Amino acid sequence: MKKKSGNPGLRGQLIEKSIEAYILSLETINRLSIKYRIETFTYLICNAWELLLKAKVLSDANNQRTSIFYKTKEGKERRSISLRKGLDLVFPDDKQPIRRNVELVETLRDRATHLVISQVPKEILSLFQSCVLNYHTCLNNWFDIALSDRVPAGMMAIVYDSSPERFDLSNKVLRRQMGAETANYLMQFQAKIKDESQSLGDPVEFYIDIRYKFALVKKLKDGDIELSNGLGGTPTQVIEVPKDSGRTHPYRQKEVVEQVNAALTKTQIKSYDIQCVVKVYKIEKVPDYYYQSSVKGSLKQYSQAFIEWLVEEFNEDNSFFKGVRQKSRAMGTANSNSSRR
């Protein structure tokens, strides 16, 4: 017996591949050891959405293949609808929060082809978080499929390894680390997310702000987020990964000086030089380089990455430390003059 065009088998294959891409996207974004995790996440989550939308369009059209495939032209490969077309068909309203969320993630994916995006501000993480939760909601609503048995609720929470509240794209050290072009683009993208979220009425389907604190409470009404084993629960939003500062930032100022001097051959620095660098480049706002516990009297701690950055800066410009000392003194003079006025 001849199978009908666009039989449910195609829809099932699209859904299964979509789910696989979705799970891979979560595994990638939450694996902190992957340096290319931001870009890879955007590729995979967009692929998951594109396949899911095709399955939805196909289902709405009674499984007619012509709903997702363009008419084949002689000598040309067969083409199917794009992610943008799928969004347009399923969400006709171009201000629909889920549609706008996926469209912005796709925009970032396309831009990631030309930029190296190793870190992102909390606004983009918030955009990602909504994208992840929206997918699970739509999969459940459209096809009555829940991923509770394949994806734990905690896995749907995007993990980050440094506080996004301290991610400052205007910081000179961070801009140098990621490149001015990438930093400028992310600043513009960050502003666009904020403006659009406000214009849409701040819906969680578009953007989930990262302001949650995790605690165990006896009364449900006292909590921000409900955790559950079943379908009725709401997955937690963002989890900050506890870190051992003794491993991530093992050096005190004295040890930083010793490590840098051991790596340099043309000069030797002193503690004062480190103090000037911290002051001029606002290192205390760069969590990858600096850590200090909130406990009163705690020592300032620095990472291996900070030492490597100092050595790299000097090797590129042998007058680096001299210049930093001059800038630090100038900043002190300016502050002194201001206080006299």
KOLVOTOR-845192 format. One record per residue (C-alpha): residue number from 1; x, y, z. Coordinates in pm, 1 decimal, always signed. Layout:
// residues N
resi->NUM | x->X | y->Y | z->Z
...
//
This chain:
// residues 341
resi->1 | x->+0.0 | y->+0.0 | z->+0.0
resi->2 | x->+137.9 | y->+338.4 | z->-99.5
resi->3 | x->+208.9 | y->+575.4 | z->+187.7
resi->4 | x->+31.5 | y->+909.5 | z->+190.0
resi->5 | x->+234.9 | y->+1216.6 | z->+106.7
resi->6 | x->+375.3 | y->+1372.7 | z->+421.9
resi->7 | x->+288.0 | y->+1072.4 | z->+640.8
resi->8 | x->+319.7 | y->+1107.9 | z->+1019.8
resi->9 | x->+657.3 | y->+933.6 | z->+996.2
resi->10 | x->+811.5 | y->+1254.0 | z->+860.2
resi->11 | x->+657.8 | y->+1460.1 | z->+1137.2
resi->12 | x->+787.5 | y->+1212.8 | z->+1394.5
resi->13 | x->+1138.0 | y->+1227.2 | z->+1246.7
resi->14 | x->+1136.3 | y->+1606.7 | z->+1257.1
resi->15 | x->+1026.0 | y->+1606.9 | z->+1620.9
resi->16 | x->+1283.2 | y->+1346.1 | z->+1724.8
resi->17 | x->+1568.7 | y->+1529.8 | z->+1553.4
resi->18 | x->+1446.6 | y->+1855.5 | z->+1704.7
resi->19 | x->+1452.1 | y->+1707.8 | z->+2054.1
resi->20 | x->+1803.2 | y->+1571.7 | z->+1999.5
resi->21 | x->+1925.3 | y->+1917.6 | z->+1892.1
resi->22 | x->+1753.5 | y->+2070.0 | z->+2195.7
resi->23 | x->+1917.8 | y->+1828.9 | z->+2439.8
resi->24 | x->+2257.5 | y->+1883.5 | z->+2277.3
resi->25 | x->+2211.9 | y->+2259.7 | z->+2307.3
resi->26 | x->+2150.3 | y->+2224.9 | z->+2683.2
resi->27 | x->+2447.7 | y->+1993.3 | z->+2728.0
resi->28 | x->+2666.3 | y->+2244.6 | z->+2545.0
resi->29 | x->+2560.5 | y->+2566.3 | z->+2718.7
resi->30 | x->+2593.0 | y->+2400.2 | z->+3058.9
resi->31 | x->+2935.6 | y->+2248.6 | z->+2996.8
resi->32 | x->+3168.2 | y->+2523.1 | z->+3114.8
resi->33 | x->+3479.8 | y->+2354.0 | z->+2977.9
resi->34 | x->+3368.0 | y->+2418.8 | z->+2617.2
resi->35 | x->+3517.1 | y->+2747.3 | z->+2496.5
resi->36 | x->+3290.3 | y->+2760.7 | z->+2190.6
resi->37 | x->+2976.4 | y->+2692.1 | z->+2392.5
resi->38 | x->+2789.7 | y->+3020.8 | z->+2328.3
resi->39 | x->+2813.2 | y->+2995.4 | z->+1949.4
resi->40 | x->+2741.9 | y->+2621.1 | z->+1948.8
resi->41 | x->+2437.1 | y->+2668.0 | z->+2170.8
resi->42 | x->+2285.7 | y->+2922.6 | z->+1931.3
resi->43 | x->+2337.9 | y->+2689.2 | z->+1632.4
resi->44 | x->+2179.2 | y->+2392.3 | z->+1808.2
resi->45 | x->+1883.3 | y->+2571.5 | z->+1970.5
resi->46 | x->+1796.6 | y->+2739.7 | z->+1639.3
resi->47 | x->+1813.5 | y->+2402.8 | z->+1464.6
resi->48 | x->+1585.3 | y->+2254.9 | z->+1732.2
resi->49 | x->+1332.1 | y->+2533.1 | z->+1679.6
resi->50 | x->+1345.7 | y->+2511.0 | z->+1299.8
resi->51 | x->+1270.3 | y->+2138.0 | z->+1304.1
resi->52 | x->+996.2 | y->+2179.8 | z->+1565.4
resi->53 | x->+828.4 | y->+2456.5 | z->+1364.3
resi->54 | x->+840.3 | y->+2244.6 | z->+1048.8
resi->55 | x->+670.8 | y->+1962.1 | z->+1238.0
resi->56 | x->+404.7 | y->+2207.5 | z->+1359.7
resi->57 | x->+340.9 | y->+2346.9 | z->+1009.3
resi->58 | x->+326.3 | y->+1994.0 | z->+867.6
resi->59 | x->+81.1 | y->+1885.2 | z->+1137.0
resi->60 | x->-143.0 | y->+2189.0 | z->+1082.3
resi->61 | x->-149.7 | y->+2112.5 | z->+709.5
resi->62 | x->-268.2 | y->+1753.1 | z->+763.4
resi->63 | x->+82.2 | y->+1621.3 | z->+695.2
resi->64 | x->+106.3 | y->+1756.5 | z->+340.7
resi->65 | x->+473.3 | y->+1779.1 | z->+246.0
resi->66 | x->+408.9 | y->+2081.4 | z->+26.4
resi->67 | x->+349.2 | y->+2282.0 | z->+343.1
resi->68 | x->+720.1 | y->+2271.9 | z->+432.3
resi->69 | x->+889.3 | y->+2189.5 | z->+100.2
resi->70 | x->+915.6 | y->+2429.6 | z->-190.7
resi->71 | x->+832.8 | y->+2307.2 | z->-538.5
resi->72 | x->+1139.9 | y->+2136.7 | z->-683.1
resi->73 | x->+1300.7 | y->+2305.8 | z->-981.3
resi->74 | x->+1479.0 | y->+2097.5 | z->-1241.7
resi->75 | x->+1847.5 | y->+2064.9 | z->-1163.2
resi->76 | x->+1804.8 | y->+2220.3 | z->-818.4
resi->77 | x->+1813.1 | y->+2057.0 | z->-476.2
resi->78 | x->+1486.6 | y->+2035.9 | z->-287.2
resi->79 | x->+1447.0 | y->+2313.3 | z->-29.9
resi->80 | x->+1237.0 | y->+2337.1 | z->+283.6
resi->81 | x->+1113.7 | y->+2640.4 | z->+473.6
resi->82 | x->+1360.7 | y->+2832.1 | z->+686.8
resi->83 | x->+1343.6 | y->+2907.8 | z->+1056.8
resi->84 | x->+1218.8 | y->+3259.8 | z->+981.6
resi->85 | x->+946.2 | y->+3127.7 | z->+751.9
resi->86 | x->+839.7 | y->+2873.0 | z->+1011.8
resi->87 | x->+811.9 | y->+3146.5 | z->+1275.0
resi->88 | x->+608.4 | y->+3358.8 | z->+1036.6
resi->89 | x->+365.1 | y->+3074.9 | z->+967.8
resi->90 | x->+321.7 | y->+2959.5 | z->+1328.5
resi->91 | x->+335.8 | y->+3304.4 | z->+1492.1
resi->92 | x->+184.6 | y->+3551.4 | z->+1238.8
resi->93 | x->+204.3 | y->+3837.5 | z->+1488.7
resi->94 | x->+555.3 | y->+3981.8 | z->+1446.4
resi->95 | x->+540.5 | y->+4114.7 | z->+1804.6
resi->96 | x->+462.6 | y->+3774.6 | z->+1957.1
resi->97 | x->+719.0 | y->+3731.6 | z->+2241.6
resi->98 | x->+817.2 | y->+3371.0 | z->+2157.3
resi->99 | x->+869.8 | y->+3462.9 | z->+1792.6
resi->100 | x->+1077.9 | y->+3769.6 | z->+1877.2
resi->101 | x->+1285.0 | y->+3568.9 | z->+2125.7
resi->102 | x->+1380.0 | y->+3306.1 | z->+1867.3
resi->103 | x->+1440.8 | y->+3570.5 | z->+1600.2
resi->104 | x->+1692.1 | y->+3749.6 | z->+1822.3
resi->105 | x->+1868.2 | y->+3425.6 | z->+1911.1
resi->106 | x->+1887.9 | y->+3349.8 | z->+1537.5
resi->107 | x->+2033.7 | y->+3696.3 | z->+1476.4
resi->108 | x->+2304.1 | y->+3627.3 | z->+1732.8
resi->109 | x->+2368.9 | y->+3287.8 | z->+1571.9
resi->110 | x->+2419.8 | y->+3449.1 | z->+1231.5
resi->111 | x->+2650.9 | y->+3711.1 | z->+1378.8
resi->112 | x->+2849.7 | y->+3445.3 | z->+1567.4
resi->113 | x->+2969.3 | y->+3320.7 | z->+1227.3
resi->114 | x->+3186.8 | y->+3633.6 | z->+1206.0
resi->115 | x->+3267.9 | y->+3697.4 | z->+1572.2
resi->116 | x->+3426.6 | y->+3498.2 | z->+1855.7
resi->117 | x->+3178.1 | y->+3528.8 | z->+2142.9
resi->118 | x->+3333.9 | y->+3365.7 | z->+2448.0
resi->119 | x->+3114.8 | y->+3544.3 | z->+2704.7
resi->120 | x->+2779.7 | y->+3722.4 | z->+2703.8
resi->121 | x->+2606.8 | y->+3965.4 | z->+2943.2
resi->122 | x->+2312.8 | y->+3861.2 | z->+3157.5
resi->123 | x->+2059.9 | y->+4010.4 | z->+2913.3
resi->124 | x->+2162.4 | y->+3755.2 | z->+2650.1
resi->125 | x->+2166.8 | y->+3472.2 | z->+2905.5
resi->126 | x->+1812.8 | y->+3578.9 | z->+2998.1
resi->127 | x->+1714.4 | y->+3564.5 | z->+2631.0
resi->128 | x->+1861.7 | y->+3212.8 | z->+2606.6
resi->129 | x->+1679.4 | y->+3102.5 | z->+2921.4
resi->130 | x->+1340.6 | y->+3202.7 | z->+2781.0
resi->131 | x->+1424.7 | y->+3033.3 | z->+2450.8
resi->132 | x->+1497.5 | y->+2705.9 | z->+2632.3
resi->133 | x->+1177.4 | y->+2711.2 | z->+2838.7
resi->134 | x->+961.9 | y->+2825.9 | z->+2544.4
resi->135 | x->+1075.5 | y->+2524.3 | z->+2342.2
resi->136 | x->+965.0 | y->+2279.0 | z->+2610.1
resi->137 | x->+629.9 | y->+2458.7 | z->+2646.6
resi->138 | x->+559.0 | y->+2454.3 | z->+2272.9
resi->139 | x->+665.0 | y->+2091.1 | z->+2235.1
resi->140 | x->+423.0 | y->+1997.1 | z->+2510.4
resi->141 | x->+136.9 | y->+2217.4 | z->+2384.9
resi->142 | x->+167.0 | y->+2123.4 | z->+2018.8
resi->143 | x->+248.9 | y->+1753.2 | z->+2039.3
resi->144 | x->+170.0 | y->+1656.0 | z->+2398.8
resi->145 | x->+534.1 | y->+1558.7 | z->+2451.5
resi->146 | x->+712.8 | y->+1627.0 | z->+2780.3
resi->147 | x->+1083.8 | y->+1574.9 | z->+2828.1
resi->148 | x->+1074.7 | y->+1499.0 | z->+3200.1
resi->149 | x->+1218.7 | y->+1152.7 | z->+3146.9
resi->150 | x->+1499.8 | y->+1276.0 | z->+2918.9
resi->151 | x->+1581.1 | y->+1622.8 | z->+3050.1
resi->152 | x->+1586.6 | y->+1692.8 | z->+3427.8
resi->153 | x->+1438.7 | y->+2029.0 | z->+3527.8
resi->154 | x->+1777.8 | y->+2146.1 | z->+3648.4
resi->155 | x->+1928.9 | y->+2085.1 | z->+3305.7
resi->156 | x->+1693.0 | y->+2346.0 | z->+3160.1
resi->157 | x->+1854.4 | y->+2609.1 | z->+3381.9
resi->158 | x->+2139.6 | y->+2786.8 | z->+3207.6
resi->159 | x->+2461.0 | y->+2770.1 | z->+3406.4
resi->160 | x->+2722.3 | y->+3044.0 | z->+3420.0
resi->161 | x->+3063.7 | y->+3041.5 | z->+3583.0
resi->162 | x->+3089.3 | y->+3408.1 | z->+3682.1
resi->163 | x->+2832.6 | y->+3656.7 | z->+3803.5
resi->164 | x->+2663.3 | y->+3817.5 | z->+3501.4
resi->165 | x->+2592.0 | y->+4119.2 | z->+3721.5
resi->166 | x->+2966.3 | y->+4190.3 | z->+3711.5
resi->167 | x->+2994.0 | y->+4156.3 | z->+3334.7
resi->168 | x->+3078.7 | y->+4509.3 | z->+3219.4
resi->169 | x->+3127.6 | y->+4548.0 | z->+2843.8
resi->170 | x->+3279.8 | y->+4893.1 | z->+2895.3
resi->171 | x->+3564.7 | y->+4743.7 | z->+3099.5
resi->172 | x->+3891.6 | y->+4790.1 | z->+2911.5
resi->173 | x->+4036.1 | y->+4455.7 | z->+3015.5
resi->174 | x->+3726.8 | y->+4265.8 | z->+2907.1
resi->175 | x->+3709.1 | y->+4456.4 | z->+2577.3
resi->176 | x->+4073.0 | y->+4377.8 | z->+2506.1
resi->177 | x->+4013.5 | y->+4013.8 | z->+2595.1
resi->178 | x->+3716.8 | y->+3962.4 | z->+2361.2
resi->179 | x->+3798.2 | y->+4222.1 | z->+2097.0
resi->180 | x->+3648.1 | y->+4567.6 | z->+2043.0
resi->181 | x->+3425.7 | y->+4458.2 | z->+1753.0
resi->182 | x->+3264.5 | y->+4178.2 | z->+1955.0
resi->183 | x->+3225.4 | y->+4397.9 | z->+2263.4
resi->184 | x->+3062.4 | y->+4678.9 | z->+2064.1
resi->185 | x->+2822.0 | y->+4438.6 | z->+1896.8
resi->186 | x->+2723.2 | y->+4279.4 | z->+2228.1
resi->187 | x->+2664.7 | y->+4622.8 | z->+2383.2
resi->188 | x->+2426.1 | y->+4713.1 | z->+2099.5
resi->189 | x->+2255.5 | y->+4374.5 | z->+2121.8
resi->190 | x->+2225.7 | y->+4411.5 | z->+2499.1
resi->191 | x->+2054.1 | y->+4749.5 | z->+2460.4
resi->192 | x->+1819.7 | y->+4612.8 | z->+2194.2
resi->193 | x->+1705.0 | y->+4331.3 | z->+2424.3
resi->194 | x->+1631.4 | y->+4574.5 | z->+2707.5
resi->195 | x->+1439.0 | y->+4814.2 | z->+2483.8
resi->196 | x->+1234.4 | y->+4543.0 | z->+2314.5
resi->197 | x->+1154.1 | y->+4365.6 | z->+2639.2
resi->198 | x->+1014.9 | y->+4689.3 | z->+2776.3
resi->199 | x->+814.5 | y->+4760.8 | z->+2460.6
resi->200 | x->+659.4 | y->+4411.5 | z->+2476.4
resi->201 | x->+564.5 | y->+4452.1 | z->+2842.4
resi->202 | x->+852.8 | y->+4243.5 | z->+2983.5
resi->203 | x->+696.8 | y->+3900.7 | z->+2911.9
resi->204 | x->+888.2 | y->+3599.3 | z->+3045.1
resi->205 | x->+843.1 | y->+3432.0 | z->+2705.3
resi->206 | x->+1081.5 | y->+3692.1 | z->+2564.2
resi->207 | x->+1322.3 | y->+3752.6 | z->+2849.1
resi->208 | x->+1366.0 | y->+3612.4 | z->+3200.0
resi->209 | x->+1556.0 | y->+3859.5 | z->+3413.2
resi->210 | x->+1830.6 | y->+3703.3 | z->+3626.5
resi->211 | x->+1744.0 | y->+3823.1 | z->+3973.1
resi->212 | x->+1647.8 | y->+3499.5 | z->+4142.4
resi->213 | x->+1792.5 | y->+3374.7 | z->+4470.9
resi->214 | x->+1775.5 | y->+3004.1 | z->+4549.4
resi->215 | x->+1657.5 | y->+2888.3 | z->+4891.8
resi->216 | x->+1456.8 | y->+2605.5 | z->+5044.9
resi->217 | x->+1135.2 | y->+2734.0 | z->+5198.7
resi->218 | x->+851.4 | y->+2558.3 | z->+5377.7
resi->219 | x->+578.3 | y->+2770.0 | z->+5220.2
resi->220 | x->+544.6 | y->+2778.9 | z->+4840.2
resi->221 | x->+435.1 | y->+3143.8 | z->+4841.8
resi->222 | x->+769.2 | y->+3241.8 | z->+4998.2
resi->223 | x->+969.3 | y->+3116.8 | z->+4700.8
resi->224 | x->+1046.4 | y->+3274.4 | z->+4362.5
resi->225 | x->+1061.6 | y->+2940.8 | z->+4178.3
resi->226 | x->+884.1 | y->+2609.8 | z->+4221.6
resi->227 | x->+1077.9 | y->+2287.9 | z->+4157.3
resi->228 | x->+884.3 | y->+1974.2 | z->+4068.1
resi->229 | x->+930.5 | y->+1619.1 | z->+3935.9
resi->230 | x->+617.9 | y->+1639.9 | z->+3722.1
resi->231 | x->+488.9 | y->+1853.2 | z->+3437.6
resi->232 | x->+325.2 | y->+2106.5 | z->+3667.2
resi->233 | x->+649.9 | y->+2245.2 | z->+3804.3
resi->234 | x->+835.2 | y->+2546.4 | z->+3673.3
resi->235 | x->+1202.6 | y->+2483.9 | z->+3595.4
resi->236 | x->+1448.6 | y->+2701.3 | z->+3783.1
resi->237 | x->+1591.3 | y->+2987.0 | z->+3581.8
resi->238 | x->+1964.6 | y->+3034.0 | z->+3639.1
resi->239 | x->+2203.0 | y->+2858.8 | z->+3875.8
resi->240 | x->+2539.4 | y->+3002.5 | z->+3974.5
resi->241 | x->+2800.6 | y->+2729.7 | z->+3999.2
resi->242 | x->+2992.4 | y->+2726.9 | z->+4331.0
resi->243 | x->+3365.8 | y->+2768.1 | z->+4276.3
resi->244 | x->+3671.6 | y->+2690.8 | z->+4487.9
resi->245 | x->+3854.3 | y->+3026.6 | z->+4490.3
resi->246 | x->+4169.0 | y->+2846.4 | z->+4602.7
resi->247 | x->+4176.3 | y->+2678.2 | z->+4261.6
resi->248 | x->+4035.2 | y->+2951.9 | z->+4037.5
resi->249 | x->+4221.9 | y->+3246.6 | z->+4197.6
resi->250 | x->+4514.0 | y->+3093.3 | z->+4392.3
resi->251 | x->+4755.9 | y->+3390.1 | z->+4393.6
resi->252 | x->+4794.8 | y->+3676.0 | z->+4639.2
resi->253 | x->+4951.3 | y->+4003.4 | z->+4525.4
resi->254 | x->+5298.3 | y->+3898.5 | z->+4643.6
resi->255 | x->+5274.3 | y->+3572.5 | z->+4449.8
resi->256 | x->+5151.6 | y->+3753.0 | z->+4138.4
resi->257 | x->+5466.1 | y->+3967.2 | z->+4149.1
resi->258 | x->+5683.5 | y->+3656.4 | z->+4187.0
resi->259 | x->+5511.0 | y->+3475.4 | z->+3897.6
resi->260 | x->+5530.6 | y->+3775.8 | z->+3664.0
resi->261 | x->+5895.7 | y->+3843.8 | z->+3746.3
resi->262 | x->+5978.0 | y->+3478.1 | z->+3679.8
resi->263 | x->+5824.9 | y->+3513.0 | z->+3331.7
resi->264 | x->+5985.2 | y->+3847.0 | z->+3242.4
resi->265 | x->+6346.0 | y->+3895.3 | z->+3137.0
resi->266 | x->+6361.1 | y->+4266.0 | z->+3049.7
resi->267 | x->+6224.3 | y->+4411.0 | z->+3372.4
resi->268 | x->+6115.4 | y->+4332.0 | z->+3725.8
resi->269 | x->+5799.8 | y->+4467.0 | z->+3886.1
resi->270 | x->+5692.4 | y->+4540.6 | z->+4243.5
resi->271 | x->+5365.9 | y->+4522.1 | z->+4435.7
resi->272 | x->+5304.2 | y->+4886.8 | z->+4353.8
resi->273 | x->+5288.3 | y->+4797.4 | z->+3984.6
resi->274 | x->+5011.8 | y->+4546.0 | z->+4049.7
resi->275 | x->+4822.5 | y->+4803.2 | z->+4256.2
resi->276 | x->+4846.2 | y->+5050.4 | z->+3966.5
resi->277 | x->+4721.9 | y->+4792.1 | z->+3715.5
resi->278 | x->+4426.1 | y->+4702.5 | z->+3939.3
resi->279 | x->+4338.9 | y->+5070.5 | z->+3975.6
resi->280 | x->+4378.4 | y->+5177.6 | z->+3611.3
resi->281 | x->+4210.1 | y->+4875.4 | z->+3452.8
resi->282 | x->+3947.9 | y->+4826.6 | z->+3727.4
resi->283 | x->+4055.8 | y->+4465.7 | z->+3771.9
resi->284 | x->+3829.3 | y->+4428.0 | z->+4074.4
resi->285 | x->+3536.3 | y->+4427.5 | z->+3828.4
resi->286 | x->+3684.6 | y->+4143.3 | z->+3620.4
resi->287 | x->+3586.7 | y->+3814.1 | z->+3789.7
resi->288 | x->+3809.3 | y->+3610.5 | z->+3559.5
resi->289 | x->+4110.8 | y->+3790.0 | z->+3707.1
resi->290 | x->+4009.8 | y->+3894.7 | z->+4058.7
resi->291 | x->+3830.8 | y->+3750.7 | z->+4359.8
resi->292 | x->+3774.7 | y->+3866.2 | z->+4716.7
resi->293 | x->+3541.7 | y->+3699.8 | z->+4961.3
resi->294 | x->+3265.7 | y->+3906.1 | z->+5120.8
resi->295 | x->+3400.9 | y->+3797.4 | z->+5461.9
resi->296 | x->+3555.9 | y->+4098.4 | z->+5634.9
resi->297 | x->+3935.9 | y->+4104.9 | z->+5616.7
resi->298 | x->+3961.1 | y->+3853.2 | z->+5330.5
resi->299 | x->+4267.0 | y->+3874.8 | z->+5108.0
resi->300 | x->+4251.5 | y->+3978.8 | z->+4744.3
resi->301 | x->+4312.8 | y->+3681.7 | z->+4513.3
resi->302 | x->+4418.2 | y->+3666.8 | z->+4148.9
resi->303 | x->+4398.5 | y->+3403.4 | z->+3876.1
resi->304 | x->+4653.6 | y->+3248.0 | z->+3643.5
resi->305 | x->+4474.9 | y->+3425.7 | z->+3358.7
resi->306 | x->+4557.5 | y->+3761.0 | z->+3520.3
resi->307 | x->+4927.3 | y->+3674.3 | z->+3536.6
resi->308 | x->+4927.4 | y->+3559.4 | z->+3175.0
resi->309 | x->+4753.0 | y->+3880.5 | z->+3070.3
resi->310 | x->+5013.9 | y->+4094.7 | z->+3249.1
resi->311 | x->+5300.5 | y->+3908.9 | z->+3081.8
resi->312 | x->+5131.1 | y->+3932.1 | z->+2742.7
resi->313 | x->+5075.1 | y->+4307.8 | z->+2781.0
resi->314 | x->+5439.5 | y->+4368.5 | z->+2868.6
resi->315 | x->+5566.5 | y->+4150.4 | z->+2583.3
resi->316 | x->+5354.5 | y->+4352.3 | z->+2340.7
resi->317 | x->+5463.2 | y->+4684.4 | z->+2492.3
resi->318 | x->+5772.2 | y->+4696.3 | z->+2713.0
resi->319 | x->+5658.4 | y->+5032.1 | z->+2853.3
resi->320 | x->+5331.0 | y->+4881.2 | z->+2978.9
resi->321 | x->+5406.4 | y->+4900.5 | z->+3353.5
resi->322 | x->+5568.1 | y->+5242.3 | z->+3319.9
resi->323 | x->+5260.2 | y->+5370.7 | z->+3140.4
resi->324 | x->+5028.4 | y->+5221.6 | z->+3401.2
resi->325 | x->+5221.4 | y->+5390.8 | z->+3683.3
resi->326 | x->+5188.5 | y->+5726.6 | z->+3505.0
resi->327 | x->+4814.5 | y->+5677.1 | z->+3449.6
resi->328 | x->+4766.1 | y->+5578.1 | z->+3811.8
resi->329 | x->+4945.3 | y->+5890.7 | z->+3935.4
resi->330 | x->+4742.0 | y->+6105.6 | z->+3696.2
resi->331 | x->+4420.1 | y->+5952.0 | z->+3827.9
resi->332 | x->+4532.3 | y->+6026.1 | z->+4183.7
resi->333 | x->+4611.5 | y->+6387.4 | z->+4094.3
resi->334 | x->+4274.8 | y->+6433.5 | z->+3926.5
resi->335 | x->+4093.3 | y->+6293.5 | z->+4228.6
resi->336 | x->+4294.0 | y->+6517.8 | z->+4459.8
resi->337 | x->+4207.8 | y->+6829.6 | z->+4256.3
resi->338 | x->+3841.4 | y->+6733.3 | z->+4255.5
resi->339 | x->+3833.9 | y->+6700.5 | z->+4631.9
resi->340 | x->+3977.8 | y->+7051.9 | z->+4675.2
resi->341 | x->+3702.0 | y->+7218.5 | z->+4473.1
//
